[in-house]
Amino acid sequence: MEIYLIRHTETICEKGICYGQSDVDIVEPFDTVFKNILSQLPSKALIFSSPLKRCVILAKYIQENIKTISFQQDNRLKEMNFGDWELKPWNDIPSKQLNPWMQDFVNIKVLNGESFVELHERVSDFLAEQKTKKISSPIIIITHAGVIRSFLCHQSGLPLKDAFQNKVDFGEVIKIDF
């Protein structure tokens, strides 16, 4: 299965803001960046997207510019839920909450949010569902850095605790064969 993982483009959030599942906009203009992304994609594919608008805007652009077999938004492709930390500056999160999470983000759940292992379970469920469909066409997935890191750990066998070894830039396209 040929999969193109695409991270959404840059958001309007200031650097240092925790925005996980918050539905924030992307920086405009984005036409040049979108065209560059499109140039790296197959001319025909199935498209899946996180339902957060920073992904949907790009997904709809791709849908309008390639032969789309199908287009679906999927909640399992959302970024990690940072619960009470959403839209707060990382520097304002109390160290007694942040430090334990930083030491074990894989297993420690953010208050009213989720852990990385829970995100990984969502992604694994999504992948397992796609495998059962025996898809022969390329798949394009527009999503977030955390989800892409989870995909890459799943594909390479990299332990989740090492997920941040996989750098994922805004607007980056990563092709994997799964």
C-alpha positions in Angstrom: 0.0 0.0 0.0 1.5 3.3 -1.1 0.7 6.1 1.4 1.5 9.8 1.2 1.5 11.3 4.7 1.2 15.1 4.6 1.4 17.4 7.6 -0.8 20.5 7.4 0.8 23.8 6.6 1.8 26.4 9.2 -0.9 27.5 11.6 -1.7 31.0 12.7 -0.7 30.1 16.3 2.3 31.8 17.7 5.3 29.6 18.3 5.2 28.0 21.7 1.4 27.5 21.9 0.0 24.0 22.5 -2.8 23.6 20.0 -3.3 19.8 19.5 -7.0 19.3 18.7 -7.9 23.0 18.8 -9.4 23.9 15.4 -7.0 26.7 14.3 -6.5 28.3 10.9 -3.5 28.1 8.6 -1.3 31.0 7.5 -2.3 32.6 4.2 -1.5 32.9 1.4 -1.0 29.2 1.0 -1.3 28.6 -2.8 2.4 28.3 -3.5 2.9 25.8 -0.6 -0.2 23.8 -1.7 1.1 23.7 -5.3 4.5 22.4 -4.1 2.7 19.7 -2.1 0.5 18.8 -5.0 3.6 18.3 -7.3 4.8 15.5 -5.0 1.6 13.5 -5.1 0.1 10.9 -7.5 -2.5 12.0 -10.1 -5.1 9.6 -8.7 -5.6 8.5 -5.0 -7.9 8.0 -2.1 -7.8 10.9 0.3 -8.2 10.8 4.1 -8.0 13.9 6.3 -8.2 14.9 9.9 -11.5 16.8 10.3 -9.6 19.8 11.7 -9.7 22.8 9.3 -6.0 23.1 9.1 -6.0 19.7 7.3 -9.4 20.0 5.5 -8.4 23.1 3.6 -5.4 21.3 2.1 -7.4 18.1 1.6 -10.1 19.9 -0.4 -7.4 21.6 -2.5 -5.8 18.3 -3.3 -9.3 16.8 -4.0 -10.0 19.5 -6.6 -6.7 19.0 -8.3 -6.2 15.2 -8.7 -8.5 12.4 -9.7 -10.0 11.5 -6.3 -11.3 8.0 -5.9 -12.8 8.9 -2.5 -12.5 11.6 0.2 -13.1 11.0 3.9 -12.5 12.8 7.1 -11.6 10.6 10.0 -11.4 11.5 13.7 -8.7 9.0 14.2 -6.4 11.3 12.2 -6.7 14.2 14.6 -3.7 15.4 16.5 -3.2 14.4 20.1 -5.7 15.8 22.5 -3.9 18.0 24.9 -6.9 18.5 27.1 -6.5 21.3 29.7 -3.3 22.5 27.9 -5.0 23.4 24.6 -4.2 26.9 23.4 -1.9 27.6 26.4 1.7 28.6 26.0 3.9 25.6 26.8 5.8 27.9 29.2 2.6 28.5 31.2 1.9 24.9 31.9 2.8 24.2 35.5 6.0 22.2 35.7 4.5 19.7 38.1 2.1 18.7 35.2 4.5 19.2 32.3 7.6 17.4 33.6 6.1 14.0 34.2 4.5 14.1 30.8 7.8 15.2 29.2 9.5 12.2 30.8 6.9 9.7 29.7 4.6 11.3 27.1 3.9 7.8 25.7 1.9 6.7 28.7 1.1 9.8 30.8 -2.3 11.3 29.9 -2.7 15.0 29.8 -5.5 16.1 32.2 -8.8 15.8 30.1 -6.7 14.8 27.1 -4.9 11.7 26.0 -1.5 10.0 26.0 0.6 9.3 22.9 -0.1 5.6 23.2 -3.9 6.4 22.9 -3.2 8.4 19.8 -1.1 5.5 18.5 -4.0 3.1 19.1 -6.3 5.4 17.0 -3.7 5.4 14.2 -3.2 1.6 14.4 -7.0 1.1 14.2 -7.2 3.3 11.1 -4.3 1.4 9.5 -5.8 -2.0 10.3 -9.1 -0.9 8.7 -7.3 0.2 5.5 -5.4 -3.1 5.3 -8.7 -5.1 5.4 -9.9 -3.2 2.3 -6.9 -4.4 0.3 -6.5 -1.1 -1.4 -4.4 -1.0 -4.6 -4.6 2.8 -5.2 -2.3 5.3 -3.5 -3.6 6.8 -0.3 -3.1 10.4 0.7 -3.5 11.3 4.4 -3.5 14.9 5.4 -2.9 15.1 9.2 -0.7 16.3 12.0 2.9 15.8 13.2 1.9 13.5 16.1 -0.1 11.2 13.9 2.6 11.1 11.2 5.2 10.2 13.9 2.8 7.4 15.0 2.6 6.1 11.4 6.3 6.1 11.1 6.8 4.3 14.4 4.3 1.7 13.3 6.0 1.2 9.9 9.6 1.1 11.2 9.1 -0.6 14.5 10.6 2.5 16.3 9.6 2.5 19.9 7.0 5.2 20.6 9.3 6.8 23.2 11.6 7.7 20.2 8.8 9.1 18.0 10.3 12.6 18.1 13.4 11.3 16.2 11.1 11.7 13.2 11.1 15.4 12.4 8.0 16.4 10.5 7.9 19.9 9.0 4.8 21.9 8.1 3.6 20.9 4.6 6.0 18.0 4.4 5.1 15.0 2.3 6.4 11.6 3.4 5.9 8.6 1.1 5.8 5.2 2.7 5.1 1.7 1.4 3.0 -0.1 3.9 
